[in-house]
Amino acid sequence: MPSIKAVNNQTSRFYVNPYMWFVIFFIFFAFLYMLRSVLMPFVAGILLAYLLDPLTTKLQKCKISRTWATILVCCLMILILLPAIFLFLGMVENQVTLLIQATPKYMAILVEKLRPMLQHLTERFPGLVNGNLEQVIKGNIGNGIKFAGTLLKGILANGFAVINLLSLILITPIVTFYMLRDWDPFVKKVEELLPQKSKKGIMESLKEINVIIAGFIRGQLSVCLILGLYYSIGLKLVGLELGLLVGFIAGIISFIPYVGSITGFVLGVILAFAQFGDVTHVMYVVAVFLSGQFIEGNFLTPKLVGENVGLHPVWVMFALLAGGVLLGFLGLMLAVPVAAIIGVLVRNMIKRYKQSSLYLE
């Protein structure tokens, strides 16, 4: 039986591992930053393979080889995604076109409703923009909305060139197929490279990271899809002309906690007031978003994401924003996995610290 001192020595060696991993991550991030312009299709392919691995594994249990299971899953994704993408792009383009066309009408209604307040401001502050406050607001806000709509429409038409659409279309499916087919051998080879003395602790940390990433990404994607459909259908039933666009924006931004619902709520209220000019339809929009938040908080998130994923909403928001600033769209894809890894490492360091003599003394 090993002595207590020997056990402590072996344990102390594992204490150093979190610091070693931070050094490895720093080198890894520097590598990502230098090659960020070419890594997009490879990271997208690996993430897709990670998301599709459970389905492929289930097909394997039905006495199907891994290769054929991978082919079936990839074909299924293509049959589902391609029509969905074309329908989605067509819908968004129509909504953006409607936004650009409806902007003058909405601005006229808004200014008419706000005219008493604008007149009061002009009378109280006669020197404010030479008393021409109404024209300034109409011109600036109207031009801003038109510019945003035109920019969004241009992004839909040409913006994917910025993230190298050709490489995404050609390389990502290939990377996804081979990574999905060879996922288990790849994981096994990585496991074989782990240091034997720390292997158990590292595997426990990796399992914890996997649970967090799987629970958050797979679950949150489902939540975003369901919320986007719910908001879009609800706002369209209310009669909001741009309900599909607002619902889509609210759903997809829901990946960032609270931001999606708040953004959709503000846009929906403003557009409802501009379109209908009454409080009744505004309250309908408020009811759609309040009910959506109730469904998300009480049913969708607890069921699909789980309450113990270990990622605080503030930490997720910071990770997504930091990843987007540093690496663009590539950073957004890597933000949550990296946040999960850092969170596990920090928790392990705190746990080890509380077991150390430095803390106990």
Buried (B, 14 or more C-beta within 10 A) or exposed (E): EEEEEEEBEEEEEBBEBBEEBBEEBEEEBEEBEEEBEEBBBBBBBBBBBBBBBEBBEEBBEEEBEBEEBBBBBBEEBEEEEEEEEEEBEEBBBEBBEBBBEBBEEBBEBBBEEBEEEBEEBBEEEEEEEEEEBBEEBBEEBBEEBBEBBEEBBEEBEEEBEEBBBEBBEEBBBEBBBBBBBBBEEBEEEEEEEBEEEBEEBBEEBBEBBBBBBBBBBBBBBBBBEBBBEBBBBBBBEBEBBBBBBBBBBBBBBBBBBEBBBBBBBEBBBBBBBBBBBEEEBBBBBBEBBEEBBEBBEEEBBEEBBBEEBBBEEEBBBEBBBBBBEBBBBBBBBBBBBBBBBBBBBEBBBEEBEEEBEEEEE
